[in-house]
Every structure is written in structure tokens, then in C-alpha cells.
Amino acid sequence: MEHVEKYNVKTQVKQAILIFLFGAIPMGFLMCPQCFKDFDKGFPVALFSGLMWLFLWKGNEYIYVYTDKYVSWFETPIKRMFIGLGLMVLYSSLIVTIIGFIFYIIVFKQEIDVSFFSELKETAFYSIIVSMIIMSFFTARGFLFAWRQTAINAEKAQREHISSQYEALKNQVNPHFLFNSLNALSSLVYNEPDKAVEFINRLSDVYRYVLDSKDKEAVPVTEELTFIESYLFLLEARFENNLISKINIDGKNGFVPPMSIQMLIENAVKHNEISDDHPLNITIYEEDKYIYVTNSVQLKSREGASSGIGLNNIKSRYSILSDYPVIVEQTEESFCVGLPILQIV
């Protein structure tokens, strides 16, 4: 989520003309005040200083923009600053040397002697100062854009988090879920009292987790999986042997958005037939720093097109929290979603 400018040709040409014009006279006067008393001397100096300004400004601007593609202000600001500084100084020294040689030898007709290198050194010195000023401008602008983007991301994350809370609470507290949970509980009370007590405890755990995580953007994988175990217990009590779940995660380091795995399980239960003839299989496993949630596909006969709200919500939250995408793979037999495991320092 980094700032990379889109270049418009007309805009760039206008900027180049302005930089050339406003850089030619001030920098030329700084280099040789007496030269501007004579047009024949002043014009080449103005042309030289104008080209110098143009190449220094636009070249350093391109360096700044394309460095942003590979080194993030958000993740490594110190590294980004020093890499930008190094590239700008290197480029500026190179361009000053090239333009200096061309103008001093061809235009100014100077001989290559001690004075030549002395003037070139002085020009390079002033040009490096100019480059430092340019770099300071782009650095300040970079921090400004980074700060603004951070604020935008924070606002987007808040909106997505609120949407996630609503979606999770809607799935959990809606009348159908309560009715089905209480119906399953009523049968357990008479037939399996001990399991009924555990059912109540697990139901309490589910609601407690929903409330505790409502203000968090990410939670440890361990906490999410503990919640998922309670959630699956409720579903398995309801569907009995018709819902078969398996969790195969060895390492439980890292973070995930709260209730992201639950939303995928909820979608699987919502859209697929679960019966003696068609038991639903749900598998949760870890592979290559992703947590995958896979379910068998046996769509309900009257099932309409899915709105995709839950999955889109998860993708939007991940687009803010991680550079790694959510993976979605669907075949006629299975539906699989891979969630990147977040590493939060």
C-alpha cells in the first residue's frame, strides 16, 4: 500500500520546462555571477545550469518513485532513507561528471588541467547540495504520503473490522443459530447430560471470544483455533456424524484476523447439504505459512448464488494487514481458502 506516482506525459513535460527555466538562471548565477554581464557567456552557463537542474531533479524523482516499489517506507523507513540517499548521491555525482565534461570541454572550450578539475569539483559540490535539498523534499513528501496512507489504512481496517464484527455476530446470534443450538442442547439434556454441560460451556466460550475479539484486528492463531474447536463442537453436536472436521496444525505461531476461519466454516455449513447420504468434510491445515480451510462441495439443491460477503470481507482485511493474498481454489469436489499467517512484531 505504497505511494507510486502515475506519470502523465504532458504533466512531466510542463514540469521539466518549469524546472529548466527556474533552475537555469539561479543556479547559473550561483556558479558564475560575472558571466551574466555578457550574453555570449551567460547563455551557455544558464543552459548548463538549467540542464543540471533538470537532470538532477527529474532523475532523483524517478529514483525516489521506483525505489518505493522495492523498499517500503512502512516496513523499513531507515533502510528506505539510506538506500534513497545512496542512490541519489551516486546518480548526482555521475550526472554532474558527465554534463560537466561535455560542457567544459565542448561548450566552454576548457583544457583538462588542474583548474578544470577544480571547477568540476566545485560544480559537483554545489550539485550534491542541490541533490540533498531535492532528496529532503522527496523524503518529506514520502513521509507525508506514508502518514496519509497509514491513516487511510487504519480507517479502512476499522471499517472492515466493524463489518467483520457485524457479520460474525449476525451469524452467531441470529435466530436460526440460537434455535439450532438450543434444539441440540435440549436433546442432549435428556440423553447425554454430561455432554450437555460441555455444550453449554462451549457455547459460552464462543460468545465470549466474539465479544473479546471485537476490538482486535488480529489474534494469535492459538486463540482462533481454540475458538474454532468450540465452534466445531457445537456444529458436530447439531449434525452428529454428518459433519466431519479435522484440524492438522502443528506450529501455532503467528496471527490471523479474528473469526476469519469461523466465517469460512459458516459458509461451508450454510451453502452445502449435510445429511446421512452427504456428510460434510471440513479440514483445517497449515502449509507454507498459510492456514487452509477446505470443505467438500455438495451444494444445496435450492442454493442460489452466494453473495460472497464473508469471503470478500476476509480478502479486504488481508489486503490491509498483509502483502500476501488470500488463496481461493475451487473444484467440483472441494472448495479451499488459504489464509496467510500474519507475523506481527
Secondary structure, 3 states (H helix, E strand, C coil): CCCCCCCCHHHHHHHHHHHHHHHHHHHHHHHCHHHHHCHHHHHHHHHHHHHHHHHHHHHHHHHHHHHCCCCCCCCCHHHHHHHHHHHHHHHHHHHHHHHHHHHHHHHCCCCCCHHHHHHHHHHHHHHHHHHHHHHHHHHHHHHHHHHHHHHHHHHHHHHHHHHHHHHHHHHHHCHHHHHHHHHHHHHHHHHCHHHHHHHHHHHHHHHHHHHHCCCCCCEEHHHHHHHHHHHHHHHHHHHHHHEEEEEECCCCCCEECCCHHHHHHHHHHHHECCCCCCCEEEEEEEECCEEEEEEECCECCCCCCCCCHHHHHHHHHHHHHCCCCCEEEECCCEEEEEEECECCC
